[in-house]
Amino acid sequence: MQGYIFFGTAQRLVDQVRLRVTNETLPRLSFMVLDFARVNGLDSSAVASFVKLKQFAEAHTIQLVLTSLSSAMQWQLERGGLAKSQIVRHAPTLDAGVEWCEEQILATAER
């Protein structure tokens, strides 16, 4: 993602994720990594769309990993209902977020 995220951009992302997750011809998703490194702001309707995305992820048992959040964006998302939880993780960088996902996959494979 990049630039200022507003309702239209966020809702388009939610719609794309729904299409991907419900496409039974593709492998099941376990993780969704959203990188905010190039995002310079979000409006309140975008935050509401991300909350919908969290609810969708919960319903489909998908880990939502948010990376490179500025403290202002993290505060805004948490205030809007997207706080850290068992389904929502924060990572300081995209690399760290992807590495966390890889560790989870490896830990599951070892069982």
C-alpha positions as CSV (number, residue, x, y, z in Angstrom):
1,M,0.0,0.0,0.0
2,Q,1.1,3.6,-0.5
3,G,0.0,7.1,-0.2
4,Y,-3.0,8.3,1.8
5,I,-5.5,5.5,2.4
6,F,-9.1,6.5,2.2
7,F,-12.4,4.5,2.1
8,G,-12.2,3.7,-1.6
9,T,-8.7,2.3,-1.5
10,A,-9.3,0.3,1.7
11,Q,-12.6,-1.1,0.6
12,R,-11.0,-2.2,-2.7
13,L,-8.4,-4.1,-0.7
14,V,-11.1,-5.7,1.5
15,D,-13.0,-6.8,-1.7
16,Q,-9.8,-8.3,-3.2
17,V,-9.1,-10.2,0.0
18,R,-12.6,-11.6,0.1
19,L,-12.4,-12.7,-3.5
20,R,-9.0,-14.4,-2.9
21,V,-10.1,-16.1,0.3
22,T,-13.3,-17.4,-1.1
23,N,-11.7,-18.7,-4.3
24,E,-11.7,-22.5,-3.5
25,T,-9.4,-23.2,-6.5
26,L,-6.5,-21.4,-4.6
27,P,-4.7,-22.7,-1.5
28,R,-6.1,-21.6,1.8
29,L,-4.5,-18.4,3.3
30,S,-3.1,-18.6,6.8
31,F,-1.5,-15.1,6.9
32,M,-2.2,-11.7,5.4
33,V,0.7,-9.2,5.7
34,L,-0.2,-5.5,5.1
35,D,2.8,-3.2,4.9
36,F,2.3,0.5,5.8
37,A,5.9,1.6,5.0
38,R,4.7,3.8,2.1
39,V,1.4,4.9,3.7
40,N,1.4,8.5,4.9
41,G,-2.1,8.5,6.5
42,L,-5.5,7.0,6.7
43,D,-9.0,8.5,7.1
44,S,-11.6,7.1,9.6
45,S,-13.5,5.3,6.9
46,A,-10.3,3.4,5.9
47,V,-9.9,2.4,9.5
48,A,-13.5,1.1,9.5
49,S,-12.6,-1.0,6.4
50,F,-9.6,-2.4,8.1
51,V,-11.8,-3.4,11.1
52,K,-14.0,-5.3,8.6
53,L,-10.9,-6.9,7.2
54,K,-10.0,-8.0,10.8
55,Q,-13.5,-9.5,11.3
56,F,-13.2,-11.3,8.0
57,A,-9.8,-12.6,9.0
58,E,-11.1,-13.8,12.3
59,A,-14.0,-15.6,10.6
60,H,-11.5,-17.4,8.3
61,T,-8.8,-18.0,10.9
62,I,-6.2,-15.8,9.0
63,Q,-3.5,-14.0,10.9
64,L,-3.4,-10.4,10.0
65,V,0.2,-9.0,10.3
66,L,0.5,-5.2,10.1
67,T,4.0,-3.9,9.4
68,S,5.8,-0.6,9.4
69,L,3.1,1.3,11.2
70,S,3.9,4.7,12.4
71,S,2.9,5.4,16.0
72,A,0.2,7.7,14.8
73,M,-1.3,5.1,12.4
74,Q,-1.0,2.4,15.1
75,W,-2.9,4.6,17.5
76,Q,-5.5,5.5,14.9
77,L,-6.1,1.8,14.1
78,E,-6.2,0.7,17.7
79,R,-8.6,3.5,18.6
80,G,-10.8,2.4,15.7
81,G,-10.9,-1.2,16.8
82,L,-7.9,-2.8,15.3
83,A,-5.9,-3.5,18.4
84,K,-3.3,-6.2,18.7
85,S,-4.9,-9.6,19.5
86,Q,-4.5,-13.2,18.7
87,I,-5.5,-12.5,15.1
88,V,-3.7,-9.2,14.7
89,R,0.0,-8.9,15.0
90,H,2.3,-5.9,14.5
91,A,5.9,-6.0,13.2
92,P,8.3,-3.2,12.8
93,T,9.2,-4.0,9.2
94,L,7.9,-6.0,6.3
95,D,10.9,-8.4,6.7
96,A,10.1,-8.9,10.4
97,G,6.4,-9.6,9.6
98,V,7.2,-12.1,6.9
99,E,9.8,-13.8,9.1
100,W,7.2,-14.2,11.9
101,C,4.9,-15.9,9.4
102,E,7.6,-18.2,8.2
103,E,8.4,-19.1,11.8
104,Q,4.7,-20.0,12.4
105,I,4.7,-22.2,9.3
106,L,7.8,-24.0,10.3
107,A,6.5,-24.5,13.9
108,T,3.3,-26.0,12.5
109,A,5.2,-28.3,10.1
110,E,7.4,-29.6,12.9
111,R,4.3,-30.8,14.9
